[in-house]
Amino acid sequence: MIKRTIKKVWNWLIEIIKETLNLSWTLVGLVIATLTLTGSAQQITGLATIITLAVWLLTIGFRKDKPQGGAAKKVSR
């Protein structure tokens, strides 16, 4: 039971790293925007970046393609 839980957590962490790398250019743009803005615009952009990243990573399971009938369903993005 503990082995299975550790394996699930490990796979989730690997998935988080993959998703973050897939978003790397978007995150670079948002970080640059945060650094170039001033005042409340900088705070709002930084907070929005962190919240969006957290929601994106927490909803990995909803976006994952699940096999139906033995073949993976293709989803265009």
C-alpha positions as CSV (number, residue, x, y, z in Angstrom):
1,M,0.0,0.0,0.0
2,I,2.7,2.5,0.9
3,K,4.7,1.5,-2.2
4,R,1.7,2.2,-4.4
5,T,1.2,5.6,-2.7
6,I,4.8,6.5,-3.2
7,K,4.7,5.4,-6.8
8,K,1.6,7.6,-7.4
9,V,3.2,10.6,-5.8
10,W,6.4,10.1,-7.8
11,N,4.4,9.8,-11.1
12,W,2.5,12.9,-10.2
13,L,5.8,14.8,-9.5
14,I,7.2,13.7,-12.9
15,E,4.0,14.8,-14.5
16,I,4.3,18.2,-12.9
17,I,7.8,18.6,-14.2
18,K,6.7,17.7,-17.7
19,E,3.8,20.1,-17.6
20,T,5.9,22.9,-16.3
21,L,8.5,22.3,-19.0
22,N,5.7,22.3,-21.6
23,L,4.6,25.7,-20.3
24,S,8.2,27.1,-20.1
25,W,7.8,29.9,-22.8
26,T,4.5,31.0,-21.4
27,L,6.0,31.2,-17.9
28,V,9.0,33.1,-19.2
29,G,6.7,35.6,-20.8
30,L,4.7,36.0,-17.6
31,V,7.8,36.4,-15.5
32,I,9.2,39.0,-17.8
33,A,5.9,40.9,-17.7
34,T,5.9,40.7,-13.9
35,L,9.5,42.1,-13.8
36,T,8.9,44.9,-16.2
37,L,5.7,46.2,-14.7
38,T,5.5,48.4,-11.6
39,G,3.2,48.9,-8.6
40,S,-0.1,47.1,-8.4
41,A,0.1,45.9,-12.0
42,Q,3.2,43.9,-11.1
43,Q,1.6,42.5,-8.0
44,I,-1.6,41.4,-9.8
45,T,0.4,39.9,-12.7
46,G,2.7,38.0,-10.3
47,L,-0.3,36.7,-8.3
48,A,-2.2,35.7,-11.4
49,T,0.8,33.8,-12.7
50,I,1.2,31.8,-9.5
51,I,-2.5,31.1,-9.2
52,T,-2.8,30.0,-12.9
53,L,0.3,27.7,-12.6
54,A,-1.1,26.1,-9.4
55,V,-4.5,25.5,-11.0
56,W,-2.9,24.2,-14.2
57,L,-0.8,21.7,-12.2
58,L,-3.6,20.6,-9.9
59,T,-5.9,19.8,-12.8
60,I,-3.4,17.6,-14.7
61,G,-5.6,14.5,-14.1
62,F,-8.6,16.2,-15.9
63,R,-6.6,16.9,-19.0
64,K,-5.0,13.5,-19.3
65,D,-6.1,11.4,-22.3
66,K,-7.7,8.3,-21.0
67,P,-7.9,5.1,-23.2
68,Q,-11.3,4.1,-24.4
69,G,-11.7,0.6,-25.8
70,G,-7.9,-0.1,-25.7
71,A,-6.9,2.9,-27.8
72,A,-6.0,6.3,-26.6
73,K,-8.5,9.0,-27.6
74,K,-6.8,11.8,-29.6
75,V,-7.7,15.3,-28.5
76,S,-6.7,18.2,-30.7
77,R,-5.3,21.2,-28.7
